[in-house]
Amino acid sequence: MSHKKTMPAQFITFEGGEGVGKSTNIEYCRQLLEQQGIDVVVTREPGGTEIAEIIREALLKKPHNERMSDITELLLVFAARAQHIEAFVKPALERGCWVLCDRFTDSTIAYQGYGRGLKLDTISQLKTIAQMGIEPDKTFLLDAPIDIGMGRAQARGPADRFEVEQLDFFTRVREGFLAIAKASPNRVHIINAAQQLTAVQADLKQALEQQKPEPK
């Protein structure tokens, strides 16, 4: 007999700039929820499915002989997102499974909108098409000063196509994330990622407890 608790599935996204510790802290949250008997899956954007991962590879990793236009980049991000939602996120939520996602549309607004300077109205139109009404129940924004995050990112190894951008790009990205948080205070919970990891995870644990609905 299963001892899993039945409670409404939650779609929780983790956002932030480079080197803020998203992967480590998503894994921590996954273990925390599983210890409480909650079904949970971890995924990422761009990516998360076979087709979406192919798009991710083209978007982030592959060296290109021609410059990728900012609009092409934006469309690829949303193409991967549409596939990810349809093939992975929606089915997981429908079967009662919590979904923890490393990046979602907030990253698109911050990187392609604030960072690249694309119109937020354009991003909003594509969001409506791609997301099909799916929205995060809660977003944890892991925020740290640019120099701290970039120092950690550089220590990880080779940079991807975004990590080689100039400092002012990442300053605009951070400003974008903070603007999103200010506009959506009920959804976006800012976590101080410049703290020691134990303090970051204590904050996440407390926030997750508040997020859990009562079991049925």
Secondary structure as GFF3:
##gff-version 3
##sequence-region A 1 216
A	DSSP	beta_strand	11	15	.	.	.	ID=ss1
A	DSSP	alpha_helix	22	35	.	.	.	ID=ss2
A	DSSP	beta_strand	40	44	.	.	.	ID=ss3
A	DSSP	alpha_helix	50	56	.	.	.	ID=ss4
A	DSSP	pi_helix	57	61	.	.	.	ID=ss5
A	DSSP	alpha_helix	70	84	.	.	.	ID=ss6
A	DSSP	pi_helix	85	89	.	.	.	ID=ss7
A	DSSP	alpha_helix	90	94	.	.	.	ID=ss8
A	DSSP	beta_strand	98	102	.	.	.	ID=ss9
A	DSSP	alpha_helix	105	108	.	.	.	ID=ss10
A	DSSP	pi_helix	109	115	.	.	.	ID=ss11
A	DSSP	alpha_helix	120	131	.	.	.	ID=ss12
A	DSSP	beta_strand	138	143	.	.	.	ID=ss13
A	DSSP	alpha_helix	146	156	.	.	.	ID=ss14
A	DSSP	alpha_helix	167	183	.	.	.	ID=ss15
A	DSSP	beta_strand	188	192	.	.	.	ID=ss16
A	DSSP	alpha_helix	197	211	.	.	.	ID=ss17
###
